[in-house]
Amino acid sequence: MAASDSKDVDTNLYSRQIGVYGMETMGKLIKMDVLVVGMRGVGVEVAKNLVLAGPHSVVVFDPTPAAVEDLGANFYLTAADVGRPRAEVVAPRLAELNNYVAVQVLAEAALTEEVLDRFHAVVFTDTPRSDLARWNEYCHAHAPPIAFVAADVMGAAGYAFSDFGPGHLVMDTDGEPTKTHIVTAASEGAPGTIVVHDDKLLSFAAGDFVKFSEVEGMTGLNTQGPHRVTKVQQRLHSFELESTVGMGAYAGGGLVEPIKVPVVARHATLREATVDPTGGDAFKMDVPDHATVNRPDQTRAAFAGVTAFRDASAAGDELPDLSKPEHLDACVRHAVAVGGEDAAVRALLRRASVSRLSFDMITPDFGKFGRPQQLHVAFQAVEAFRDKHGALPALHDAAHADECVALAEEFNAAQKAAADGGARALVLEEVDADVVRTVARLARAELQPLCAVYGGIVAQEVVKQTGKFSPLGGWLYLDAFEVLPTEELPAEETAPAGTRYDHGYALFGRRFMKRLADVKLFLVGAGALGCEFLKAFALMGVAAGDGLVTVTDMDTIEVSNLNRQFLFRPKDVGAPKSKTACDAARVMNPDFKTAHSLVPVGNDTEDTWDDAFWEGLDIVTNALDNVKARLYVDGRCVFYLKPLLESGTLGTKCNSLPIVPHITASYNDGPDDAANENEVPMCTLRNFPSLI
C-alpha cells in the first residue's frame, strides 16, 4: 500500500506523540525507511508499533509459511492463513494502521547488502546469531551507518540488542524537559559553589552541563559557559562548578537550568558485545558547544577525528586528552581528512570530553541480580546449538537441553581464556544450568506478552535513530520464569495438539490453559492499554472456553486515538471504544468470549455493576486514565477480595502494579496522592496518566 504523498506531520493524528517526541523528531521520523525481518511474535509487534509511529516506510520480510501455532503470537494471522508466507499475510493488515506509512513486502527473495543499503534502520527477529553478526558488521561499517537492532523471545526469556554504528549523534539523551532553579547564592573560587532555592530537588548530576541567566554581579556565569557541574549536594541544595574565578562577585538573583549536551558514541558490534556485553570497544564524546556550531556534519567529523586518533595510537585503544594541544591538533588533522573544517572542528573539540562507555549489563529486576549475565550465556549456547544442528532445541527435549548446558560451559571456558589473555570478556563464576535448560527447553515457543514488551522496546529503539533518546548500545535481557510451572509437567500436558494454543501448552500445560479459558475478567477501559490487554487475552486463550471478558468504556473513538490504540481504524471514528475493541479482538481469536458496555464504574452505577457481577469475577484489570476511577475500582476489589492489575503510561514511561488480596497492599494504601513529587517520586508513576 502506498503512503500518503503529504510531507507534513498530521498534528491531529500524531498529537500525543508530538508531545513526547517533538516536531523536530517527528520531522525526521516521517522520512525514515525501516526493514523488519521475521514476522513471528516479536517481529509483528515491532512492525505494528513502527507503523503507528509513522516512519516513511516499513518493509517486512519473512517468506516462511505460517504454522498453526503462530496464531498464538501473531495477531494478524488467522486459520485461513496457515501455509501462506507470513510477511505476505500481515503486510496489508499492517498497512491499515496508518495511511501515511508505506507498508510493503520485500520484493527480493533473499536479503543482500544491496537490500540493506535502502534503509535507515533494520530490525532482525527470528534470525540465527551467525547471520546477525554478519549483517551487523555490514550495517556498522556502512557509510552512513545503518541502525541495527536485533531481538527475539525464546519461551519466557528474550533479548534485544542495538548498534547504531561508530559515530551516532544523540541530541537529547533522555527526552525529559529541563527544570529551572532559582539561584540564591554563589561563591567565587575553584571550585565555585552555587546555592539554589530549596523548593525542588536539583534536576542534574555531576558531569552535566548548566547555563545561567539573570545573575547579578557574577555576570560571568551568564556570559561564559555552558558550565560543567563537578559535584551536587542535594541536602544543601547546592552544586559546584570547576571554577568561578574572575566571573565577578555575586550580588543577587539568577536562574540556572541544565542543558541538553549532544553526545556522539561508538557502539560495540554484536561480535564485540558478545564477548564483552558491558561495552566492548564503545566510547563517547560530550559536545557542549554543538549548539554554537550547530552543524551535525562537523560534530560527526570531529568524532571521526577522535576515532582515528585512537586507532592510530600504539595500543590501538588510547583515547585523546583534548586538553593537550598535541592531541587536539592530531584529532583536528584526522577530522579535516574526512571533510571536517578546521575552525569548526577545533571549536567543538576544545570543549569536548571523551570517555569510554563501560557499564554493567542492564538489570531490569534487582530481585534477579546476575540473571542477565546468565541469560547472555544461555542464549549464546542455544544459538550455538542452532548453528550446529540447523534448528533450535526441540520443546522439552532433555537431551537437547543437556547439550545446550555443555555448550554454555564451552562458551564460558572460551571467555575465561580470552580474559586470561588480557581481553575484556564476561566470565561467569558458575554457569546456572537451570537457566540454560529453561531457555533451551522452551526455545521454540513464544510467550506472547513478552513478545509485546520487546515489540515496544525495539520500535522505540528504532525511533532513537533520529537522535532523540539514548540507544541501548548493547543488550537487554528479560525473563518471566516465575510464570512457568515450578515442577516438570508430564509429556501429555505439554505436547502440541496442532492448535493455536500449542505455545501455551508448551509453556504452561493443558490444565492451566483450561483455567485461563474459563476466567471471568473485568477490563475497565479500552484505550491504548485496553487494546493491548485485549490482544494479549485473545492470543493467550483467556476466556476461550467457559470464561468471559467484560469490557467497559464510556468513550467513543477519536482521530488522535488511532496513533496508539491499534484495534481502531479511521472508519471507526465516532464508534464506542468497548464494542469496537471487542469485535477486533474476536477476529484475532474466534474462541474469545467478550461482552461490552458503555457504563462507567462509580458510585452512581452500582445498579449495573452490582454485587452479583463483582462476586462472579476472577480478576479485574484497570486501563484507566484518571485516579478517581482507579481508587473506586480498587475499593471494589478490596471489598470483594478480587485481584487487580493496575497500570498506566506517560510518554515513554510506564508502570504496572499487581494487587492480590491478603498478599499485597491495595492501590488506596499507596503513597499520598497529594505528596510533593520531588519528595515521593513514586506518586508520579502511581498517578499517570493523569485525567485528560
C-alpha positions as CSV (number, residue, x, y, z in Angstrom):
1,M,0.0,0.0,0.0
2,A,1.3,3.4,-0.9
3,A,1.7,6.0,1.7
4,S,0.1,9.4,1.5
5,D,2.1,11.9,-0.5
6,S,1.8,14.5,2.2
7,K,5.2,15.5,3.6
8,D,3.7,17.3,6.6
9,V,3.2,15.9,10.0
10,D,-0.5,15.3,10.7
11,T,-0.8,17.1,14.1
12,N,-4.3,15.7,14.7
13,L,-3.3,12.1,14.3
14,Y,0.1,12.4,16.0
15,S,-0.8,15.0,18.7
16,R,0.1,12.8,21.7
17,Q,3.2,11.5,20.0
18,I,4.4,15.0,19.1
19,G,4.1,15.9,22.8
20,V,6.6,13.2,23.6
21,Y,9.0,13.4,20.6
22,G,8.7,17.0,19.5
23,M,8.2,18.3,15.9
24,E,11.9,18.0,15.0
25,T,12.0,14.3,15.8
26,M,8.7,13.7,14.0
27,G,10.1,15.6,11.0
28,K,13.0,13.1,10.9
29,L,10.8,10.1,11.7
30,I,8.4,10.6,8.7
31,K,11.5,10.4,6.4
32,M,12.8,7.1,7.8
33,D,12.7,3.8,5.9
34,V,12.8,0.6,8.1
35,L,13.2,-3.1,7.3
36,V,11.8,-5.6,9.7
37,V,12.9,-9.2,9.3
38,G,10.8,-12.0,10.8
39,M,7.1,-11.9,11.4
40,R,6.6,-14.2,14.4
41,G,5.5,-12.7,17.7
42,V,8.3,-10.2,18.2
43,G,8.5,-9.1,14.6
44,V,4.9,-8.4,14.1
45,E,4.8,-6.4,17.3
46,V,7.7,-4.3,16.2
47,A,6.2,-3.7,12.8
48,K,2.8,-2.7,14.3
49,N,4.3,-0.2,16.7
50,L,6.5,1.3,14.0
51,V,3.6,1.8,11.6
52,L,1.7,3.5,14.3
53,A,4.7,5.8,15.0
54,G,4.7,7.0,11.4
55,P,8.0,6.5,9.5
56,H,8.1,6.9,5.7
57,S,8.0,3.2,5.1
58,V,8.1,-0.2,6.8
59,V,9.2,-3.1,4.7
60,V,8.7,-6.6,6.1
61,F,10.5,-9.8,5.1
62,D,9.5,-13.3,6.1
63,P,8.8,-15.9,3.4
64,T,8.3,-18.7,5.9
65,P,4.8,-20.3,5.7
66,A,2.6,-19.6,8.7
67,A,2.1,-22.6,11.0
68,V,-1.0,-23.1,13.2
69,E,1.0,-22.4,16.4
70,D,1.9,-19.0,15.0
71,L,-1.7,-17.9,15.6
72,G,-0.9,-17.8,19.4
73,A,1.7,-15.0,19.0
74,N,0.9,-13.2,15.7
75,F,-2.3,-11.3,15.9
76,Y,-2.7,-10.8,12.2
77,L,-2.7,-14.4,11.3
78,T,-5.9,-16.4,11.0
79,A,-6.6,-20.1,10.5
80,A,-7.1,-19.4,6.8
81,D,-3.6,-18.1,6.5
82,V,-1.8,-21.3,7.6
83,G,0.6,-22.3,4.9
84,R,0.9,-18.8,3.4
85,P,4.1,-16.7,3.7
86,R,3.9,-14.7,6.9
87,A,5.0,-11.4,5.5
88,E,2.6,-11.6,2.6
89,V,-0.3,-12.1,5.0
90,V,0.5,-9.4,7.6
91,A,1.6,-6.6,5.3
92,P,-1.8,-5.4,4.1
93,R,-3.2,-5.7,7.7
94,L,-0.3,-3.6,9.0
95,A,-1.0,-1.0,6.3
96,E,-4.5,-0.4,7.6
97,L,-2.9,1.1,10.8
98,N,-1.6,4.3,9.2
99,N,-2.3,5.7,5.7
100,Y,0.8,7.8,5.9
101,V,3.2,4.9,6.0
102,A,4.1,2.8,3.0
103,V,4.0,-0.9,4.2
104,Q,5.3,-3.4,1.7
105,V,6.7,-6.9,1.5
106,L,10.3,-7.0,0.4
107,A,10.3,-7.7,-3.3
108,E,13.6,-9.7,-3.2
109,A,13.5,-13.4,-2.3
110,A,16.6,-13.1,-0.1
111,L,18.5,-10.4,1.9
112,T,21.5,-8.9,0.3
113,E,23.8,-6.0,1.1
114,E,22.2,-4.0,-1.7
115,V,18.8,-4.5,0.0
116,L,20.1,-3.2,3.3
117,D,21.5,-0.1,1.6
118,R,18.0,1.2,1.1
119,F,17.1,1.5,4.8
120,H,18.0,3.9,7.6
121,A,17.3,1.1,10.2
122,V,16.9,-2.6,10.1
123,V,15.4,-4.9,12.7
124,F,16.1,-8.6,12.8
125,T,14.0,-11.1,14.6
126,D,13.9,-14.9,14.5
127,T,17.3,-14.9,12.9
128,P,20.3,-17.2,13.8
129,R,23.1,-15.4,15.7
130,S,25.7,-16.2,13.0
131,D,23.6,-14.3,10.4
132,L,23.0,-11.5,12.8
133,A,26.7,-11.0,13.3
134,R,27.3,-10.8,9.5
135,W,24.6,-8.3,8.9
136,N,25.6,-6.2,11.9
137,E,29.2,-5.9,10.7
138,Y,27.9,-4.6,7.4
139,C,25.5,-2.1,9.0
140,H,28.2,-0.9,11.4
141,A,30.7,-0.2,8.7
142,H,28.2,1.3,6.2
143,A,28.5,5.0,5.3
144,P,26.4,6.4,6.9
145,P,25.8,3.6,9.4
146,I,22.5,1.7,9.3
147,A,20.9,1.5,12.7
148,F,20.9,-2.2,13.6
149,V,18.5,-3.8,16.1
150,A,18.0,-7.5,16.9
151,A,15.5,-9.1,19.2
152,D,13.9,-12.5,19.9
153,V,11.9,-14.3,22.5
154,M,12.5,-17.9,23.4
155,G,9.9,-19.3,25.7
156,A,9.7,-17.0,28.7
157,A,13.0,-15.2,28.1
158,G,14.1,-12.7,25.5
159,Y,16.8,-10.2,24.4
160,A,17.2,-7.0,22.4
161,F,20.5,-5.7,21.0
162,S,21.2,-2.4,19.3
163,D,24.2,-0.9,17.5
164,F,23.9,2.4,15.8
165,G,27.4,2.5,14.4
166,P,30.8,4.1,15.0
167,G,29.5,7.7,15.4
168,H,25.9,8.1,16.4
169,L,24.9,11.6,17.4
170,V,22.3,11.9,20.2
171,M,20.9,15.4,20.6
172,D,18.7,14.7,23.6
173,T,19.8,11.8,25.8
174,D,16.7,11.4,27.9
175,G,13.8,13.3,26.3
176,E,12.9,14.9,29.6
177,P,12.0,18.6,29.9
178,T,14.6,20.7,31.8
179,K,13.7,22.3,35.1
180,T,14.8,25.8,36.1
181,H,16.2,26.6,39.5
182,I,16.4,29.9,41.3
183,V,19.9,30.9,42.4
184,T,20.2,32.3,45.9
185,A,24.0,32.4,46.5
186,A,27.3,31.9,44.6
187,S,30.9,31.9,45.7
188,E,33.9,32.9,43.7
189,G,36.6,30.3,43.7
190,A,37.9,27.0,42.4
191,P,35.7,25.2,42.8
192,G,32.8,27.7,42.9
193,T,29.7,26.8,44.9
194,I,26.2,27.7,43.7
195,V,23.2,27.5,46.1
196,V,19.6,27.3,44.8
197,H,16.2,27.7,46.3
198,D,15.0,24.7,48.2
199,D,11.6,24.3,46.6
200,K,12.7,21.3,44.5
201,L,15.4,18.8,44.1
202,L,18.2,19.6,41.7
203,S,17.5,18.1,38.4
204,F,21.0,17.4,37.3
205,A,24.1,15.5,38.5
206,A,27.9,15.7,38.4
207,G,29.1,15.7,34.8
208,D,26.0,17.5,33.5
209,F,26.2,21.0,31.9
210,V,24.2,24.0,33.1
211,K,23.6,27.6,31.9
212,F,22.8,30.7,33.8
213,S,20.7,33.8,33.2
214,E,19.8,37.0,35.1
215,V,22.6,36.6,37.6
216,E,23.6,40.0,39.0
217,G,27.2,40.8,39.9
218,M,28.7,37.5,38.9
219,T,27.9,38.1,35.3
220,G,30.5,35.7,34.0
221,L,28.0,33.0,34.9
222,N,25.6,34.4,32.3
223,T,28.2,35.1,29.5
224,Q,30.5,32.2,29.9
225,G,29.5,28.5,29.6
226,P,28.0,26.1,29.4
227,H,29.4,25.1,32.7
228,R,30.1,21.5,33.8
229,V,28.8,20.5,37.2
230,T,31.5,18.8,39.2
231,K,29.6,18.0,42.4
232,V,26.0,18.0,43.6
233,Q,24.8,18.2,47.2
234,Q,21.1,17.7,47.3
235,R,20.7,18.1,51.0
236,L,22.4,21.5,50.9
237,H,20.6,22.5,47.6
238,S,23.9,23.3,46.2
239,F,26.4,22.3,43.5
240,E,29.9,23.1,42.4
241,L,31.5,24.3,39.2
242,E,35.1,23.7,38.3
243,S,35.8,27.4,38.7
244,T,34.0,30.8,39.1
245,V,37.3,32.8,39.4
246,G,37.1,36.1,37.5
247,M,33.4,36.0,37.0
248,G,32.6,38.8,39.4
249,A,31.1,39.0,42.9
250,Y,27.6,37.6,43.3
251,A,25.0,40.4,44.0
252,G,21.7,38.5,43.8
253,G,19.1,36.9,41.5
254,G,19.7,34.4,38.7
255,L,18.3,31.3,37.2
256,V,20.1,28.1,36.3
257,E,18.9,25.1,34.3
258,P,20.6,22.0,32.8
259,I,21.2,22.0,29.1
260,K,21.0,19.1,26.7
261,V,24.5,18.3,25.7
262,P,24.8,16.3,22.5
263,V,26.7,13.1,22.7
264,V,28.4,11.1,19.9
265,A,29.1,7.5,20.6
266,R,30.8,4.5,19.1
267,H,28.7,1.4,19.8
268,A,30.1,-2.1,20.0
269,T,29.3,-4.5,17.3
270,L,27.4,-7.7,18.0
271,R,30.6,-9.8,17.9
272,E,32.4,-7.4,20.3
273,A,29.4,-7.2,22.7
274,T,29.0,-11.0,22.7
275,V,32.5,-11.3,24.3
276,D,32.1,-8.1,26.4
277,P,28.5,-7.2,26.9
278,T,29.5,-4.3,29.3
279,G,30.5,-2.0,26.5
280,G,33.2,-3.7,24.4
281,D,35.1,-1.1,22.4
282,A,32.4,1.6,22.9
283,F,33.2,5.2,23.8
284,K,31.5,8.6,23.6
285,M,32.2,12.3,23.2
286,D,30.2,15.0,25.0
287,V,29.9,18.1,22.8
288,P,28.7,21.1,24.9
289,D,29.5,23.6,22.1
290,H,27.5,21.7,19.4
291,A,24.7,24.4,19.6
292,T,27.3,27.1,18.9
293,V,28.5,25.4,15.7
294,N,25.1,23.8,15.1
295,R,26.4,21.6,12.4
296,P,25.9,17.8,12.9
297,D,28.3,17.1,10.0
298,Q,31.1,18.9,11.8
299,T,30.3,17.1,15.1
300,R,30.5,13.8,13.3
301,A,33.7,14.8,11.6
302,A,35.2,15.8,15.0
303,F,34.2,12.4,16.4
304,A,35.8,10.7,13.4
305,G,39.0,12.5,14.2
306,V,38.9,11.2,17.8
307,T,38.3,7.7,16.5
308,A,41.2,8.0,14.0
309,F,43.4,9.2,16.9
310,R,42.5,6.1,18.9
311,D,43.0,3.7,16.0
312,A,46.4,5.3,15.3
313,S,47.7,5.0,18.9
314,A,50.3,2.5,19.8
315,A,47.8,0.2,21.6
316,G,45.0,0.9,19.2
317,D,42.7,2.0,22.1
318,E,44.1,5.2,23.6
319,L,41.6,8.0,23.8
320,P,42.8,11.6,23.3
321,D,43.2,14.0,26.2
322,L,41.8,17.1,24.4
323,S,43.3,19.4,26.9
324,K,46.7,18.6,25.4
325,P,47.5,20.7,22.3
326,E,49.2,17.9,20.5
327,H,46.2,15.5,21.0
328,L,43.8,18.3,19.9
329,D,45.8,19.1,16.8
330,A,46.1,15.4,15.8
331,C,42.3,14.9,16.1
332,V,41.7,18.1,14.0
333,R,44.0,16.8,11.3
334,H,42.2,13.5,11.2
335,A,38.8,15.2,11.1
336,V,39.8,17.5,8.3
337,A,41.0,14.5,6.3
338,V,37.4,13.2,6.3
339,G,35.8,16.5,5.4
340,G,35.8,18.5,8.6
341,E,36.5,22.2,8.7
342,D,39.5,23.1,10.9
343,A,37.9,26.1,12.7
344,A,34.5,24.4,13.4
345,V,36.1,21.1,14.5
346,R,38.6,22.8,16.7
347,A,35.9,24.9,18.3
348,L,33.9,21.7,19.1
349,L,36.9,19.7,20.4
350,R,38.3,22.4,22.6
351,R,35.3,22.0,25.0
352,A,34.5,18.3,24.3
353,S,35.3,15.4,26.6
354,V,36.0,11.8,25.6
355,S,35.3,8.8,27.8
356,R,34.8,5.1,27.5
357,L,31.3,3.6,27.5
358,S,31.7,1.0,30.1
359,F,28.7,-0.1,32.0
360,D,27.1,-3.0,33.8
361,M,24.6,-5.0,31.9
362,I,21.1,-3.6,32.4
363,T,19.4,-5.4,35.3
364,P,15.6,-4.8,35.0
365,D,14.8,-6.8,38.1
366,F,17.1,-6.4,41.1
367,G,15.4,-9.5,42.6
368,K,17.3,-11.4,39.9
369,F,20.7,-9.9,40.3
370,G,23.1,-11.6,37.9
371,R,20.3,-13.1,35.8
372,P,21.1,-11.0,32.6
373,Q,24.7,-12.4,32.6
374,Q,23.3,-15.9,32.9
375,L,20.8,-15.3,30.1
376,H,23.6,-13.9,27.9
377,V,25.5,-17.2,28.2
378,A,22.3,-19.3,27.9
379,F,21.3,-17.6,24.6
380,Q,24.8,-18.0,23.2
381,A,24.5,-21.7,23.9
382,V,21.1,-22.1,22.3
383,E,22.3,-20.2,19.3
384,A,25.4,-22.4,19.1
385,F,23.0,-25.4,19.1
386,R,21.1,-23.8,16.2
387,D,24.3,-23.2,14.3
388,K,25.4,-26.8,14.8
389,H,22.1,-28.5,14.1
390,G,20.3,-26.0,11.8
391,A,17.3,-25.7,14.2
392,L,16.5,-24.7,17.8
393,P,16.3,-27.3,20.5
394,A,13.1,-29.3,20.4
395,L,10.4,-28.4,23.0
396,H,11.0,-30.1,26.4
397,D,13.8,-32.3,24.9
398,A,16.1,-33.2,27.8
399,A,19.0,-34.4,25.6
400,H,18.9,-31.1,23.6
401,A,18.8,-29.1,26.8
402,D,21.8,-31.0,28.3
403,E,23.7,-30.3,25.1
404,C,23.0,-26.6,25.5
405,V,24.3,-26.7,29.0
406,A,27.6,-28.3,27.7
407,L,27.7,-25.6,25.0
408,A,27.3,-22.9,27.7
409,E,30.2,-24.3,29.7
410,E,32.3,-24.3,26.5
411,F,31.4,-20.7,25.8
412,N,32.2,-19.6,29.4
413,A,35.5,-21.5,29.2
414,A,36.4,-19.7,26.0
415,Q,35.5,-16.4,27.7
416,K,37.8,-17.2,30.6
417,A,40.7,-18.0,28.2
418,A,40.1,-14.6,26.5
419,A,40.1,-12.8,29.8
420,D,43.2,-14.6,30.9
421,G,44.8,-13.4,27.7
422,G,44.1,-9.7,28.6
423,A,40.8,-9.3,26.7
424,R,37.7,-7.7,28.3
425,A,35.3,-10.6,28.5
426,L,32.2,-11.7,30.5
427,V,33.1,-14.7,32.7
428,L,30.7,-16.4,35.0
429,E,31.9,-18.0,38.2
430,E,29.5,-20.8,37.5
431,V,27.0,-21.4,34.7
432,D,23.5,-21.7,36.0
433,A,22.4,-24.9,34.3
434,D,18.8,-24.4,35.3
435,V,18.6,-21.1,33.4
436,V,20.2,-22.7,30.3
437,R,17.8,-25.6,30.4
438,T,14.8,-23.4,30.8
439,V,15.7,-21.3,27.8
440,A,16.6,-24.4,25.7
441,R,13.5,-26.5,26.6
442,L,11.2,-23.7,25.6
443,A,13.2,-22.0,22.8
444,R,10.7,-22.8,20.0
445,A,7.7,-21.3,22.0
446,E,6.8,-17.7,22.4
447,L,5.2,-16.1,25.4
448,Q,3.0,-13.5,23.7
449,P,3.0,-10.8,26.4
450,L,6.8,-10.9,26.4
451,C,6.8,-10.5,22.6
452,A,4.7,-7.4,23.1
453,V,7.2,-6.0,25.6
454,Y,10.0,-6.4,23.2
455,G,7.9,-5.1,20.3
456,G,7.5,-1.8,22.2
457,I,11.2,-1.6,23.3
458,V,12.5,-2.4,19.8
459,A,10.2,0.0,18.0
460,Q,11.3,2.8,20.4
461,E,14.9,1.8,19.7
462,V,14.3,2.4,16.0
463,V,12.9,5.9,16.7
464,K,16.2,6.7,18.5
465,Q,17.9,6.7,15.1
466,T,16.6,10.3,14.9
467,G,18.9,11.4,17.7
468,K,16.2,11.6,20.3
469,F,16.9,9.4,23.4
470,S,19.9,7.3,24.2
471,P,20.0,3.9,22.4
472,L,20.6,0.7,24.4
473,G,24.0,0.4,22.7
474,G,24.2,-3.2,23.8
475,W,22.0,-6.0,25.3
476,L,18.7,-6.0,27.2
477,Y,17.7,-9.4,28.6
478,L,14.4,-10.1,30.3
479,D,12.8,-13.3,31.6
480,A,9.4,-14.2,33.2
481,F,10.4,-17.6,34.6
482,E,8.2,-17.0,37.6
483,V,5.1,-17.6,35.4
484,L,6.2,-21.1,34.5
485,P,5.3,-24.3,36.3
486,T,7.5,-24.9,39.3
487,E,7.6,-28.7,38.5
488,E,8.2,-30.5,35.3
489,L,4.9,-31.4,33.6
490,P,4.1,-34.8,32.1
491,A,4.5,-35.1,28.4
492,E,0.8,-35.3,27.7
493,E,0.4,-31.9,29.4
494,T,2.8,-30.0,27.1
495,A,2.6,-32.0,23.8
496,P,1.5,-30.0,20.8
497,A,-2.1,-30.6,19.6
498,G,-1.9,-28.9,16.2
499,T,-3.8,-25.8,17.5
500,R,-3.3,-22.1,18.1
501,Y,-2.7,-22.8,21.7
502,D,0.4,-25.1,21.3
503,H,2.8,-22.4,22.6
504,G,0.6,-22.1,25.7
505,Y,0.6,-25.9,26.2
506,A,4.4,-26.0,25.9
507,L,4.8,-23.1,28.4
508,F,2.0,-23.9,31.0
509,G,0.4,-27.2,30.3
510,R,-3.2,-28.1,29.3
511,R,-4.7,-27.8,32.8
512,F,-3.5,-24.2,33.2
513,M,-4.7,-23.3,29.7
514,K,-8.1,-24.6,30.6
515,R,-8.2,-22.4,33.7
516,L,-7.3,-19.4,31.5
517,A,-10.1,-20.3,29.1
518,D,-12.7,-20.3,31.9
519,V,-11.6,-17.0,33.5
520,K,-14.2,-14.3,34.3
521,L,-12.4,-11.0,33.8
522,F,-13.4,-7.3,34.0
523,L,-11.4,-4.9,31.9
524,V,-12.1,-1.2,32.8
525,G,-11.0,0.9,29.9
526,A,-10.5,0.2,26.2
527,G,-7.9,2.8,25.2
528,A,-4.2,2.2,24.4
529,L,-3.6,-0.2,27.3
530,G,-7.0,-1.7,26.9
531,C,-6.4,-2.6,23.3
532,E,-3.1,-4.2,24.2
533,F,-4.7,-6.2,27.0
534,L,-7.5,-7.5,24.8
535,K,-5.0,-8.6,22.2
536,A,-3.0,-10.5,24.8
537,F,-6.1,-12.1,26.3
538,A,-7.3,-13.3,22.9
539,L,-4.0,-14.7,21.8
540,M,-3.3,-16.4,25.2
541,G,-6.6,-18.2,25.2
542,V,-8.2,-16.2,28.1
543,A,-12.0,-16.7,28.1
544,A,-11.7,-19.1,25.2
545,G,-13.8,-21.7,27.0
546,D,-16.5,-21.0,29.6
547,G,-15.0,-17.7,30.6
548,L,-15.9,-14.1,29.7
549,V,-14.1,-10.8,29.4
550,T,-16.4,-7.9,30.2
551,V,-15.1,-4.5,28.8
552,T,-16.5,-1.1,29.7
553,D,-15.5,2.3,28.4
554,M,-17.8,5.2,28.0
555,D,-15.7,6.9,25.3
556,T,-16.0,7.0,21.6
557,I,-13.1,6.8,19.1
558,E,-11.3,10.0,18.1
559,V,-8.8,10.5,15.3
560,S,-6.0,11.1,17.8
561,N,-6.7,7.6,19.3
562,L,-5.7,5.9,16.0
563,N,-2.0,6.6,16.6
564,R,-1.7,4.3,19.6
565,Q,-5.0,2.3,20.0
566,F,-4.3,-0.2,17.4
567,L,-7.6,-2.1,17.3
568,F,-9.3,1.0,15.8
569,R,-9.3,2.2,12.2
570,P,-10.4,5.5,10.6
571,K,-13.8,4.1,9.7
572,D,-14.4,3.5,13.5
573,V,-14.1,7.2,14.4
574,G,-17.2,8.1,16.5
575,A,-17.9,4.4,17.4
576,P,-17.9,3.1,21.0
577,K,-14.4,2.0,22.1
578,S,-15.6,-1.0,24.1
579,K,-17.6,-2.6,21.3
580,T,-15.1,-1.9,18.5
581,A,-12.2,-3.3,20.6
582,C,-14.1,-6.4,21.5
583,D,-15.1,-7.0,17.8
584,A,-11.5,-6.6,16.7
585,A,-10.1,-8.9,19.4
586,R,-12.6,-11.7,18.4
587,V,-11.2,-11.6,14.8
588,M,-7.8,-12.5,16.3
589,N,-9.3,-15.5,18.1
590,P,-12.9,-16.6,17.3
591,D,-13.0,-18.6,20.5
592,F,-12.6,-15.4,22.6
593,K,-15.7,-14.6,24.6
594,T,-16.4,-10.9,25.3
595,A,-19.2,-8.5,26.5
596,H,-19.0,-4.8,26.1
597,S,-20.6,-1.8,27.9
598,L,-20.5,2.0,27.9
599,V,-21.5,2.3,31.5
600,P,-18.6,3.8,33.7
601,V,-17.8,2.4,37.1
602,G,-18.6,4.5,40.1
603,N,-20.9,5.0,43.0
604,D,-23.8,6.1,40.7
605,T,-23.6,2.9,38.5
606,E,-23.7,0.3,41.2
607,D,-27.1,-0.9,39.9
608,T,-25.2,-2.1,36.8
609,W,-22.0,-3.2,38.4
610,D,-23.8,-4.9,41.4
611,D,-22.8,-7.5,44.0
612,A,-23.6,-10.4,41.7
613,F,-21.3,-9.0,39.0
614,W,-18.4,-8.4,41.2
615,E,-18.8,-11.7,43.1
616,G,-18.8,-13.6,39.8
617,L,-15.4,-12.2,38.7
618,D,-12.0,-14.0,39.0
619,I,-9.8,-10.9,38.3
620,V,-10.0,-7.2,37.3
621,T,-7.7,-5.2,35.0
622,N,-7.6,-1.4,35.0
623,A,-6.8,0.5,31.8
624,L,-7.9,3.9,33.1
625,D,-6.8,7.5,32.6
626,N,-7.7,9.0,36.0
627,V,-7.1,8.4,39.6
628,K,-10.6,8.8,40.9
629,A,-11.8,5.7,38.9
630,R,-8.8,3.8,39.9
631,L,-9.5,4.4,43.5
632,Y,-13.1,3.3,43.1
633,V,-12.2,0.1,41.3
634,D,-9.5,-0.7,43.8
635,G,-12.0,-0.2,46.6
636,R,-14.4,-2.7,45.0
637,C,-11.6,-5.2,44.6
638,V,-10.7,-4.9,48.2
639,F,-14.3,-5.3,49.3
640,Y,-15.0,-8.4,47.1
641,L,-11.4,-9.8,47.5
642,K,-10.6,-9.8,43.8
643,P,-7.0,-9.5,42.4
644,L,-6.4,-6.3,40.4
645,L,-3.8,-5.5,37.8
646,E,-3.2,-1.7,37.8
647,S,-1.1,0.0,35.2
648,G,-0.5,3.3,33.4
649,T,1.6,5.1,30.8
650,L,3.1,8.5,30.4
651,G,5.0,9.2,27.2
652,T,7.9,6.7,27.1
653,K,7.4,5.7,30.8
654,C,5.0,3.1,32.2
655,N,4.2,1.2,35.4
656,S,2.3,-1.9,36.5
657,L,1.1,-2.9,39.9
658,P,-0.4,-6.4,40.7
659,I,-2.6,-6.2,43.7
660,V,-3.5,-9.5,45.4
661,P,-5.9,-9.8,48.4
662,H,-4.1,-10.6,51.7
663,I,-0.7,-10.5,50.0
664,T,0.0,-7.0,48.7
665,A,-1.1,-3.5,49.6
666,S,-4.0,-2.1,47.7
667,Y,-3.8,0.9,45.4
668,N,-5.6,3.1,48.0
669,D,-2.8,2.1,50.5
670,G,-0.1,3.5,48.3
671,P,1.7,6.9,48.8
672,D,-0.3,10.1,49.4
673,D,-1.5,11.3,46.1
674,A,-1.1,14.9,47.2
675,A,2.6,14.5,48.2
676,N,5.2,16.6,46.6
677,E,6.5,14.6,43.6
678,N,10.1,15.7,44.4
679,E,9.8,14.1,47.9
680,V,7.9,10.9,46.8
681,P,8.7,10.3,43.1
682,M,6.6,7.1,43.2
683,C,3.5,9.3,43.1
684,T,4.3,10.4,39.6
685,L,4.4,6.8,38.5
686,R,1.3,5.8,40.5
687,N,-1.0,8.5,39.1
688,F,-0.2,8.7,35.5
689,P,-1.7,9.1,33.1
690,S,-3.5,11.9,34.8
691,L,-7.1,12.9,33.9
692,I,-7.1,14.2,30.4
